[in-house]
Amino acid sequence: MADTQQVDTKADRWAERRVTRLAGRIDSFSKAHGGAEAQVAYLGERGARIVLVGEDGAWGDLVARTHETAQKAVEKSGITVHEDFDGEFAAKVTTGRYEWSRMAGIQVGGPSNT
């Protein structure tokens, strides 16, 4: 029986670079905020959104071209991944005046979106 070798295509190398780059950004966020947890959500044709929540309550997000790329990046970074952005996970997010004014905006007299 002959051994087969996997052919490493240019597309495969680019995909691995995207995963590595995203994992690096996740690691940076995690280090800056005392650790982090994530949730990966589909964005349809646009790819997937990685929502990050730091141990200090800070949050951020990243967008990957595919759900597979997002999953691999989160796995590579080694942080906890949640299936859903449920109540317990969402409760870890700390929002400040900026977020409240942007979310409520016109309704409660905050700055307008224009």
N, C-alpha and C positions, 0 to 999 in steps of 0.2 A: 504494500500500500504506500502510495506517495503522500508525503506531507504537502498540505496546501498552505499557501501564504496569502494573507489578506493584503489586498492592494489598497494602499493609502492614497486616496484621491485628494485633489486640491480642495474639493468641497468639504471633505472630512476634516482636513487641516483647518479650514476656516471655521467650521462648526466648533472644533475643539478650542480654537482661539477665543471665540465668543463665550463659550462656557468658562474658560479660564479668566477672561476679563470680567465677566459678571460675578464670578466667585470672588475675585479680588475686591470688587466694590462691596460685596456683601461682607467680606472679612473686615474691610475698613470701617463700615458702619458698625459692625459688631464690636470691634475694638474701641471705637469712639464712644459707645454707649453701654459699656459694661456687659456685653453679650446681646444676643438678639434671637428672635424667633421669626418665622415667616409663614406666609400662606401664598400659594400660587393659584391664580385665577385665570381662566380662559378669557381672551379678548377677541375671540373669533378669528377672522383672517389676519388681524394685526399681531397676533401672537399670544403672549401671556404676561400677566402682571405679577411681580413678586412684591408683596407687601411685607415690609420689615418693621418690627416693633422692638425697640431696644429695652434693656432692663430698666433704664431710667425713664421710660415712657415715651421717648422720642420715636417718631415714626417716619418712614419714607417708603418710596417704591421705585422699582426698576421695571423696565419693559424688555422682554426677550422676543425674538422673532418667532419662536415656536415654544409650545408647552414643554416639549422634550428638552430644549436648551435650558429653559428655566428650571426644570426639575433637576437636571444634571448639575447646574450651577449651585443650587441650594444644597444638594447632596455633597458636592465637592467642598463646600464651605463648612459642612459639619454642624449646622445649626438645626434646631428643632423645627419641624415643618408641621403645620396644622392643616387638616383637611378643609376646614371652614373657618371663616372669620366670625366665630360664634361669640356669645356674650362674655365668656370668661377671657378669651383672647383679646377681644375688643376693649375690655375693661382695663387692660394694661396700658392703653394709649392715653397719654396726657395731652390735652389740648390747651392752648393758651388763648389770649385775647385775639390774636390774629386769626386763628382758625374759626373762632366763634363769630367774629365780625364778617369773615368771608362766607361762612356757611349761612348765617342769618341775613347778612347784608341789609338789603332794603327793608326787610320785614321788621327789624328791631332798631332801625335808625343807624345801622353801621354804614361803612363806605359803600358806595354803589359799585357795580362791576364795570362801569364805563370810565 
